[in-house]
Amino acid sequence: MASYKTPLRDMRFVYNELFDPKAIQALPGCEEVTPDLVDAILEEAGKFCEERLFPLNRSGDEEGCHFENGKVTTPAGLKEAYRDFYEMGWGALAADPEYGGQGLPESLSMMVEEIMCSTNFAFSLYPGLTHGAYNALVARASEELKQAYLPNMVAGKWSGSMCLTEPQCGTDLGLIRTKAEPQDDGSYRVTGTKMFITAGEHDLTENIIHLVLARTPDAPKGIKGISLFLVPKIQVNGDGELGQPNGVSCGSIEHKMGINASATCVMNFDDAQGFLVGKLNKGMEAMFIMMNTERLAVGIQGLAIGEAAYQGAVAYARERLQGRALKGPKSPDKPADSLLVHPDVRRMLLIQRAYTEGNRALAGWVATEMDHAHRNPDPRRRQEAEDFVALMTPVVKAFMTDTGSEMANLGVQVFGGHGYIREHGMEQYIRDARIAQIYEGTNGIQAMDLVGRKMPAHMGRYLRRFFHPVRDYLEAKEHDFTMHAFLLPLAKAFGRLQKATAFLAQRGMANPEEAGAAAAEYLRLFGLVALGYLWMRMAEIGLQKRDEDPLFYQAKVDTARFYFERILPQSSALFASIMAGSKCMMKFNDDAF
């Protein structure tokens, strides 16, 4: 059976040892965020998610959402869990106290989000979309809209959704047809159809606040003519009370491969009252605030599924007796040895472990920089942090969801035939994980964003936020011979990344197809080097502290060795593929496909 226990020890390691908790505590508003407080919050979050959300994961998947007469009913138990989730304050951790939030750092909030996603991925999407909408409104909405909507969203009375996609446009949002007609009172009347809308309709809250991309009648064509509008499901009166229904209806829900407890809706807006968020024709700027929040959150989903799949696979490998060790029986008193004796099973488990713990470190790094970007009083430090988060957002989203899906598949493989059977709970991880590689911009789009936008931005300024720390660390450890087993392969992989970057920068200017053809491999190479840098740092800590807690710290060192010897060598093949250029794919005859 699938099993999960919050990885508190590893979360504490990332927060307290790999990164500096005092640096977070020194930020304005974080003075009381001590390691003890962080521990207490993680323990309580783990307890709630393990006891309330994990038991609903399989039942919610099997029951799914129900659609009847325009209404969506979520699976049994979800509504009560959602109510308790917000009553206990879990949905308000990182929200501003001005709107009823707790004002805690993103580096803590993201760890809680990981726990929630590991225990119930589908459930996590409801508060996740609300938090994304909250971020967009905080950044771009008028003060009047903030005061009218944010307190109830933070409290969980109202939820949020993001309405971008239409039947004729997904990635190419310039093709949007939804219209917004201006009214004399300053509001707009929004008409159009949106599809694939997560949490567009459900029974968890009394109101749903939709952020909708639409065009005004005289808007420029294409992406430059899109504006963002707040469209509530139920109108809100001047006194803050709910008024009349607002011309917003759910036309249907999708029958999906996974995340079945999450309602994915076709939403119809029929002359619905809406309010402009931000500036006219600048809707993409506002929506990207929410989208980038969601892309980082989706990366966390990949990490979370990987962790859950790893835990399930380890538990099964320990218990399942099958065959004998190649060197002779390890348990002669039993009819067979456990799966753990078999090299291929150990290979799969160590791949899962190396990626999962590496991804957690990467998430912690990005979340820490997000805290600096939002709170650091030094403008220069804020800018550096913003640059780093912008650069790493497509890497987090794509690399962590690709590897999360791979980890889910490996989890089923460890179980063998039993993994393919629904009652063991492992095949659900594969089905749930698959969407994370697709929504919020497919991983191919993330790779194009990295190569086409982030790489050349500001004459390579974003890249320096990653390249310089890695270079400086390698130079600082050059004469530390205890680290050479990690330093030498990382230096080679880093060198390949640098050469690939220069190659794509030069070739991409002359022929954009060169960059496009290599984008996916380049992002994967970038992710591997990022994890290599973090695994080397984790190995250094493990070597320094292994006498304090031998089992934990030695496992860090040993997992790092596995990563450097069995995973990081992929960088060589990726580099060769990048350098091969685009001809083999772009010159292929269209008619031959």
C-alpha positions in Angstrom: 0.0 0.0 0.0 1.1 3.6 -0.5 2.5 5.1 2.6 3.7 8.6 3.6 5.4 10.2 6.6 6.4 13.8 6.5 10.2 14.0 5.9 10.8 16.4 8.8 14.4 15.5 9.3 15.3 16.3 5.7 13.2 19.5 5.7 15.0 20.7 8.8 18.3 19.9 7.2 17.5 22.1 4.1 16.1 25.0 6.2 18.6 25.0 9.1 21.8 23.6 7.6 22.0 23.9 3.9 20.6 27.5 4.1 20.9 30.0 6.8 17.7 30.5 9.0 19.3 33.6 10.6 19.3 35.3 7.2 15.5 34.7 6.9 14.9 35.7 10.5 16.8 39.0 9.8 14.3 40.0 7.1 11.5 42.5 8.0 8.5 40.7 9.3 10.4 37.4 10.0 11.9 38.3 13.3 9.9 35.7 15.2 10.4 32.9 12.7 12.8 30.9 14.8 13.9 27.3 14.0 11.7 26.1 16.8 8.7 27.9 15.3 9.5 26.4 11.9 9.8 22.9 13.5 6.5 23.3 15.3 4.7 24.4 12.1 6.1 21.6 10.0 5.2 19.0 12.7 1.6 20.2 12.9 1.3 20.5 9.1 2.5 17.0 8.8 0.1 15.7 11.4 -2.9 17.4 9.7 -2.0 16.3 6.2 -1.1 12.7 7.2 -4.3 12.3 9.2 -6.8 14.3 7.2 -5.7 14.6 3.6 -3.8 11.4 2.9 -6.8 9.1 3.7 -8.8 11.1 1.2 -6.3 10.7 -1.6 -7.3 7.4 -3.0 -11.1 7.7 -2.2 -11.2 11.1 -3.8 -9.4 9.8 -6.9 -11.9 6.9 -7.2 -15.0 9.0 -6.6 -14.0 12.1 -8.5 -16.1 15.3 -8.8 -19.7 15.2 -9.7 -21.4 17.6 -12.2 -25.2 18.1 -12.3 -27.2 21.1 -13.4 -24.2 23.4 -13.5 -23.1 22.5 -10.0 -19.9 20.6 -9.0 -19.8 18.5 -5.9 -16.4 17.4 -4.6 -15.7 13.9 -3.3 -16.8 12.9 0.2 -14.7 14.4 3.0 -13.1 17.1 0.9 -15.4 19.9 2.0 -14.8 19.2 5.7 -11.1 18.9 5.2 -11.0 22.2 3.3 -12.9 23.9 6.1 -10.6 22.6 8.8 -7.5 23.4 6.6 -8.5 27.1 6.6 -9.8 27.2 10.2 -6.4 25.9 11.4 -4.7 28.7 9.3 -2.8 26.5 6.8 -4.2 28.5 3.9 -2.9 31.8 5.2 0.7 31.1 6.1 2.4 33.4 3.6 -0.4 36.0 3.2 -0.1 39.5 4.5 -1.4 40.1 8.0 -3.2 43.2 6.6 -5.6 40.8 5.0 -5.7 38.2 7.8 -2.6 36.2 6.9 0.3 35.1 9.1 3.0 36.8 7.2 5.4 33.8 7.3 8.2 33.4 4.8 7.8 31.6 1.5 10.7 29.2 2.4 8.4 27.8 5.2 5.2 28.0 3.2 6.7 26.0 0.3 7.6 23.1 2.7 4.1 23.0 4.0 2.9 23.0 0.4 5.1 20.0 -0.4 3.6 18.1 2.5 0.1 18.9 1.3 0.9 17.9 -2.3 2.5 14.6 -1.2 -0.6 13.6 0.8 -3.3 14.8 -1.5 -2.2 16.4 -4.8 -5.8 17.1 -6.0 -6.8 18.8 -2.8 -3.8 21.1 -2.9 -5.0 22.7 -6.1 -7.9 24.4 -4.4 -5.9 26.5 -1.9 -3.1 26.7 -4.4 -5.1 28.5 -7.0 -6.5 30.8 -4.4 -3.0 31.8 -3.2 -1.9 32.4 -6.8 -4.9 34.7 -7.4 -4.1 36.4 -4.1 -0.6 37.2 -5.2 -1.8 38.7 -8.5 -4.3 40.9 -6.7 -1.8 42.0 -4.1 0.6 43.1 -6.8 -1.8 44.7 -9.3 -5.3 45.3 -8.0 -6.6 48.6 -6.7 -6.8 49.2 -3.0 -10.6 49.0 -3.2 -10.5 45.6 -4.8 -7.9 44.3 -2.3 -10.0 45.3 0.7 -13.2 43.9 -0.9 -11.8 40.5 -1.8 -8.6 39.5 -0.2 -9.6 39.1 3.5 -12.3 36.5 2.5 -9.9 34.7 0.1 -7.2 34.5 2.8 -9.8 33.2 5.3 -10.9 30.5 2.8 -14.5 31.7 2.6 -13.9 32.6 -1.0 -11.5 30.8 -3.4 -9.8 31.8 -6.6 -9.2 30.6 -10.2 -7.1 31.5 -13.2 -9.0 31.7 -16.5 -6.7 31.8 -19.5 -7.2 28.9 -21.9 -9.9 28.9 -24.5 -10.9 26.2 -27.0 -8.8 27.8 -29.8 -5.8 28.9 -27.7 -3.6 27.4 -25.0 -0.1 28.6 -25.1 -0.8 31.3 -27.7 -2.9 33.6 -25.6 -2.8 36.2 -28.3 -5.7 34.3 -29.8 -8.1 35.0 -26.9 -11.6 36.0 -27.9 -13.3 36.7 -24.6 -14.6 40.2 -24.6 -14.9 42.8 -21.8 -17.3 45.8 -22.5 -16.6 48.9 -20.4 -19.5 50.3 -18.4 -20.3 53.8 -17.2 -19.7 52.9 -13.6 -16.1 51.8 -14.3 -16.8 48.0 -14.4 -16.8 45.7 -17.4 -19.2 43.1 -18.8 -17.2 40.0 -19.6 -18.4 37.4 -22.2 -16.6 34.3 -23.4 -15.7 30.7 -22.7 -12.7 29.4 -20.9 -11.6 25.7 -20.6 -9.3 23.6 -18.4 -10.1 25.9 -15.5 -8.9 24.3 -12.3 -11.2 24.9 -9.3 -13.5 26.9 -11.6 -16.6 25.6 -9.9 -16.9 23.5 -6.7 -18.8 23.3 -3.4 -15.9 24.2 -1.0 -16.5 28.0 -0.7 -19.4 30.4 -0.9 -17.9 32.4 -3.7 -15.2 31.9 -6.4 -13.1 34.8 -7.6 -12.1 34.3 -11.2 -9.2 36.2 -12.8 -10.1 36.3 -16.4 -8.0 37.4 -19.5 -10.2 39.3 -22.0 -10.1 42.0 -24.6 -11.8 45.4 -24.6 -13.5 46.4 -27.9 -10.7 48.7 -29.1 -7.8 46.6 -27.8 -4.8 46.1 -30.0 -4.5 42.6 -31.7 -2.5 39.9 -30.2 -0.9 39.6 -26.8 -0.6 43.4 -26.4 -4.4 43.8 -26.3 -5.1 41.5 -23.3 -6.4 42.8 -20.0 -7.0 41.1 -16.7 -10.4 41.2 -14.9 -11.7 40.1 -11.5 -15.0 38.4 -12.1 -16.7 36.9 -9.0 -19.1 34.0 -9.3 -21.5 35.9 -7.1 -21.6 39.7 -7.0 -20.3 41.4 -3.9 -22.4 44.3 -2.6 -21.0 47.6 -1.3 -21.3 46.3 2.3 -19.2 43.3 1.5 -22.1 40.9 1.6 -22.9 38.5 -1.3 -25.4 39.7 -3.8 -26.8 38.3 -7.0 -25.4 35.5 -9.2 -23.0 37.1 -11.8 -23.5 35.4 -15.1 -20.8 32.9 -14.4 -21.6 29.2 -15.0 -19.9 25.9 -15.4 -20.7 24.2 -18.7 -19.1 20.9 -17.9 -16.2 19.2 -16.1 -13.4 17.2 -17.7 -13.0 13.4 -17.2 -9.3 13.2 -16.7 -6.3 10.9 -16.4 -5.6 12.0 -12.9 -6.2 14.6 -10.1 -9.8 13.5 -10.2 -10.8 15.1 -7.0 -9.9 18.5 -8.5 -12.6 20.0 -10.7 -11.3 21.0 -14.1 -14.1 23.1 -15.7 -15.4 24.7 -18.8 -16.5 28.1 -17.6 -19.0 30.4 -19.4 -19.1 34.1 -18.8 -22.3 35.7 -20.0 -22.3 39.4 -19.6 -20.7 38.9 -16.1 -19.7 42.0 -14.1 -15.9 42.3 -13.9 -13.3 44.8 -12.6 -10.0 45.7 -14.2 -6.9 44.4 -12.4 -3.9 46.6 -13.2 -3.7 48.6 -16.4 -5.7 48.2 -19.5 -4.0 46.0 -22.1 -1.4 45.0 -19.6 -3.1 41.8 -18.4 -0.3 39.5 -19.2 2.0 41.4 -16.8 -0.5 40.9 -14.0 -1.4 37.3 -14.9 2.3 36.3 -15.1 2.6 37.2 -11.4 0.0 34.5 -10.7 1.4 32.1 -13.4 5.0 32.3 -12.1 3.7 31.6 -8.6 1.9 28.6 -9.9 4.9 27.4 -11.9 7.0 27.3 -8.8 4.1 25.6 -7.0 3.8 23.0 -9.8 7.5 22.3 -9.4 6.8 21.6 -5.7 4.1 19.1 -6.9 6.7 17.2 -8.8 8.9 17.1 -5.7 6.0 16.0 -3.6 4.9 13.2 -5.9 8.5 12.0 -6.0 8.7 11.9 -2.3 5.5 10.0 -1.9 6.4 7.5 -4.6 9.8 7.0 -3.0 8.4 6.3 0.5 5.9 3.8 -0.9 8.6 2.0 -2.9 11.0 1.8 0.1 8.3 0.4 2.4 7.4 -2.2 -0.2 11.0 -3.1 -1.0 11.7 -3.7 2.7 8.7 -6.0 3.1 8.4 -7.9 -0.1 10.3 -11.2 -0.2 11.4 -12.1 -3.7 14.4 -14.1 -4.9 17.9 -14.3 -3.3 20.8 -11.9 -3.2 23.3 -12.5 -6.0 26.1 -13.2 -3.5 23.9 -15.7 -1.5 21.0 -15.5 0.9 20.8 -12.5 3.2 17.9 -13.9 5.2 18.4 -17.7 5.2 15.8 -18.2 7.8 13.1 -16.8 5.4 11.8 -18.3 2.1 13.4 -15.3 0.2 15.3 -12.1 0.7 13.7 -8.7 0.5 13.7 -6.7 -2.7 16.3 -4.4 -1.1 19.1 -7.0 -1.9 18.7 -6.6 -5.7 21.0 -4.1 -7.4 18.3 -2.9 -9.8 15.9 -2.2 -7.0 18.6 -0.3 -5.2 19.4 1.6 -8.3 15.7 2.7 -8.7 15.4 3.7 -5.0 18.6 5.7 -5.1 17.5 7.5 -8.3 14.3 8.4 -6.5 16.2 9.5 -3.4 18.8 11.5 -5.2 16.3 13.5 -7.3 13.8 14.0 -4.4 16.3 15.3 -1.9 18.1 17.3 -4.6 14.8 18.8 -5.7 14.0 19.7 -2.1 17.3 21.5 -1.8 16.6 23.4 -5.1 13.1 24.4 -3.9 14.6 25.6 -0.7 17.2 27.7 -2.6 14.6 29.4 -4.8 12.2 29.9 -1.9 14.9 31.5 0.2 15.6 33.9 -2.7 11.9 34.7 -3.0 11.9 35.8 0.6 14.8 38.2 -0.1 13.1 39.4 -3.3 10.0 40.3 -1.3 11.4 41.5 2.0 15.1 42.5 1.8 15.5 46.2 2.5 18.5 46.4 0.2 17.3 47.2 -3.3 20.4 45.6 -4.9 19.9 42.4 -2.9 16.2 42.4 -3.8 17.1 42.8 -7.5 19.6 39.9 -7.4 17.0 37.7 -5.8 14.4 38.6 -8.3 16.8 37.8 -11.1 17.6 34.4 -9.6 13.9 33.5 -9.1 13.1 34.6 -12.7 15.9 32.5 -14.1 15.1 29.4 -12.0 11.3 29.4 -12.4 11.3 27.5 -15.7 14.0 25.1 -14.3 12.0 24.4 -11.1 8.8 23.9 -13.0 10.1 21.6 -15.8 13.0 19.8 -14.2 11.2 19.0 -11.0 8.0 17.8 -12.7 9.9 15.7 -15.3 11.8 14.0 -12.5 8.7 13.7 -10.3 7.0 11.8 -13.1 10.0 9.6 -13.5 10.0 8.9 -9.8 6.4 7.9 -9.9 7.1 5.5 -12.7 10.0 4.0 -10.8 7.8 3.6 -7.7 5.4 1.4 -9.7 8.3 -0.5 -11.2 9.6 -1.4 -7.7 6.2 -2.8 -6.9 6.1 -4.7 -10.1 2.6 -6.1 -11.0 1.2 -4.9 -7.7 2.2 -1.4 -8.5 0.0 -1.6 -11.6 -3.0 -2.5 -9.5 -5.1 0.4 -8.2 -5.5 -0.9 -4.6 -1.8 -0.4 -3.8 -2.1 3.4 -4.6 1.1 3.7 -6.6 -0.4 4.0 -10.1 -2.3 7.1 -9.0 1.0 8.9 -8.5 1.8 8.3 -12.2 -1.6 9.6 -13.3 -1.5 12.6 -11.0 2.1 13.5 -11.8 1.6 13.6 -15.5 -0.4 16.9 -15.5 2.3 18.8 -13.8 4.5 18.5 -17.0 1.6 20.0 -19.0 -0.3 22.8 -17.2 1.0 26.3 -16.3 3.0 26.1 -19.6 4.2 22.8 -20.9 7.7 21.9 -20.1 8.7 22.5 -23.6 7.5 26.1 -23.2 9.5 26.4 -20.0 12.6 25.3 -21.9 11.9 27.9 -24.5 11.4 30.5 -21.8 14.8 29.6 -20.3 16.7 29.7 -23.6 14.7 32.4 -25.4 14.0 34.9 -22.6 15.9 34.2 -19.5 19.3 33.4 -21.1 19.6 36.7 -23.1 17.8 38.9 -20.6 19.8 42.1 -19.6 22.9 40.8 -21.5 23.0 37.6 -19.5 22.4 39.2 -16.1 20.0 36.5 -14.9 22.5 33.8 -15.7 25.2 35.4 -13.6 23.0 34.9 -10.5 23.5 31.1 -10.9 26.8 30.8 -12.7 28.7 33.0 -10.2 27.8 31.2 -7.0 28.6 27.8 -8.6 31.9 29.1 -9.9 32.9 30.7 -6.6 32.1 27.6 -4.7 34.1 25.4 -7.0 37.1 27.7 -6.7 36.8 27.9 -2.9 36.9 24.1 -2.7 39.6 23.6 -5.3 42.3 22.6 -2.7 39.9 20.7 -0.4 40.9 17.2 -1.4 38.1 15.6 0.7 35.7 17.1 -1.8 37.5 16.2 -5.0 35.2 13.2 -5.7 32.4 15.7 -6.0 34.3 18.7 -7.3 35.8 17.2 -10.4 32.6 15.8 -12.0 30.7 18.9 -11.1 33.4 21.1 -12.6 33.2 19.1 -15.8 29.4 19.3 -15.9 29.4 23.0 -15.1 31.9 23.5 -17.9 29.6 21.7 -20.3 26.8 24.0 -19.2 28.9 27.1 -19.8 29.9 25.9 -23.3 26.4 25.0 -24.2 25.2 28.4 -23.0 27.7 30.2 -25.2 26.9 27.9 -28.2 23.2 28.6 -27.9 23.7 32.3 -27.4 25.8 32.5 -30.5 23.8 30.2 -32.7 20.4 31.4 -31.5 21.0 34.9 -32.6 21.6 33.7 -36.2 19.0 31.0 -36.2 16.3 30.8 -33.5 15.6 27.2 -34.4 19.0 26.2 -33.1 18.0 27.4 -29.6 14.5 25.9 -29.9 15.8 22.5 -30.9 18.2 22.3 -28.0 16.0 23.9 -25.3 14.7 20.8 -23.6 18.2 19.3 -23.3 19.6 22.6 -22.1 17.0 22.9 -19.3 17.7 19.3 -18.3 21.4 20.0 -18.2 20.8 23.1 -16.2 18.8 21.2 -13.7 21.4 18.5 -13.4 24.2 21.0 -12.7 22.0 22.9 -10.2 21.4 19.6 -8.3 25.0 18.7 -8.6 26.0 22.0 -6.9 23.5 21.5 -4.1 24.5 17.8 -3.7 28.2 18.8 -3.3 27.2 21.3 -0.6 25.1 18.7 1.1 27.9 16.2 0.9 30.3 18.7 2.5 27.9 19.2 5.4 27.5 15.4 5.7 31.2 14.8 5.9 31.6 17.5 8.6 28.7 16.3 10.7 28.5 12.5 10.2 29.8 11.8 13.8 26.8 13.7 15.2 24.1 11.6 13.5 25.9 8.9 11.5 22.9 7.3 9.8 21.5 10.6 8.4 24.7 12.4 7.5 26.4 9.3 6.0 23.3 8.8 3.9 23.7 12.3 2.6 27.3 11.6 1.5 26.4 8.2 0.0 23.4 9.6 -1.9 25.7 12.4 -3.2 28.2 9.8 -4.4 25.4 8.0 -6.3 24.2 11.2 -7.9 27.7 12.1 -9.1 28.6 8.7 -10.3 25.3 7.5 -11.8 23.2 10.6 -12.6 25.3 13.6 -13.3 27.2 11.8 -16.2 24.0 12.3 -18.2 25.3 15.8 -18.7 27.8 14.5 -21.3 25.1 13.0 -23.5 22.9 16.1 -23.1 25.9 18.3 -24.1 26.5 16.2 -27.2 22.9 16.4 -28.2 22.8 20.2 -27.8 26.0 20.6 -29.8 24.6 18.4 -32.6 22.4 21.3 -33.7 19.0 21.4 -35.2 19.4 20.1 -38.8 18.5 16.5 -38.0 15.0 17.6 -36.9 14.3 20.8 -38.8 15.4 19.4 -42.2 13.2 16.3 -41.8 10.5 16.3 -44.5 7.2 17.4 -43.2 5.3 15.0 -45.5 7.2 12.1 -44.0 5.7 12.5 -40.5 
